[in-house]
Amino acid sequence: MPAFADFDRRNYRTVDVATGYDGWAATYEQTVMDEMDLALLDRLRRPDWRRVRRAADLGCGTGRTGAWLRVRGVPRIDGVDLSKGMLSRARERGAHSSLAHGDVRETGLPSGAYDLVISSLIDEHLPDLAPFYAEARRLAAPGGTFVLVSYHPQFMMVTGMPTHYTAESGEPLAISTHLHLFSEHVTAGVAAGWQLTEAAETQIDDTWLTAKPQWAPLRGHPFTMALVWTLPG
């Protein structure tokens, strides 16, 4: 499988995930656009968000996804994140029922307790998808759903741009980034017992170009994707 390093055009100094997101926490909300993930969730036909009673939010970050779920009536949301700085922001937001410091591949959350497991824009930090999909499977109740929003591998390969932020010093820093092809997701998901029931993609369009006109040559390219997985009831 290709590695992100084969495509990296920025060659920024790279930091580990916890260090990177701790450093990014203060400005994260100003640099992430809803079109990347929340607008994509709005397009999905599954699940019926109104019927979700308990959700596990893996890599919950500042609580953006948790807040989105709350607006749609999800009554209990348990969040896990590796960054204490991001968790602090999520606590301030107050969307989650509980928040825990931990790894999305080994969350410590109860088995079979969630009718929804959800994760947004974190899997590019995992060198191997199999443990992540397996953990989501462990957490999900029979008939449960796993919704995963990811950067599109085509976007990463075309732009050569890692997940990155600007440190207080002004230095751009990359956060450890891995490339995962669609086939890797399918292989890991199926091996864990999931069934793929829906897929959706965003493309760089006028909305994006208004905010980032320098991306004009990328018009029409996919940017993020969402995969919806289900378990037998």
Stockholm file with secondary structure:
# STOCKHOLM 1.0

chainA/1-233         MPAFADFDRRNYRTVDVATGYDGWAATYEQTVMDEMDLALLDRLRRPDWRRVRRAADLGCGTGRTGAWLRVRGVPRIDGVDLSKGMLSRARERGAHSSLAHGDVRETGLPSGAYDLVISSLIDEHLPDLAPFYAEARRLAAPGGTFVLVSYHPQFMMVTGMPTHYTAESGEPLAISTHLHLFSEHVTAGVAAGWQLTEAAETQIDDTWLTAKPQWAPLRGHPFTMALVWTLPG
#=GR chainA/1-233 SS CCCGGGTCSSCCEEECHHHHHHHHTTTHHHHCCGGGTHHHHHHCCCSCGGGCCEEEEETCTTSHHHHHHHHTTCCEEEEEESCHHHHHHHHHHTCCSEEEECBTTBCCCCTTCEEEEEEESCGGGCSCSHHHHHHHHHHEEEEEEEEEEEECHHHHHHHCCCSEEECTTSCEEEECCCCCCHHHHHHHHHHTTCEEEEEEEEECCHHHHHHCGGGGGGTTCEEEEEEEEECCC
#=GC SS_cons         CCCGGGTCSSCCEEECHHHHHHHHTTTHHHHCCGGGTHHHHHHCCCSCGGGCCEEEEETCTTSHHHHHHHHTTCCEEEEEESCHHHHHHHHHHTCCSEEEECBTTBCCCCTTCEEEEEEESCGGGCSCSHHHHHHHHHHEEEEEEEEEEEECHHHHHHHCCCSEEECTTSCEEEECCCCCCHHHHHHHHHHTTCEEEEEEEEECCHHHHHHCGGGGGGTTCEEEEEEEEECCC
//
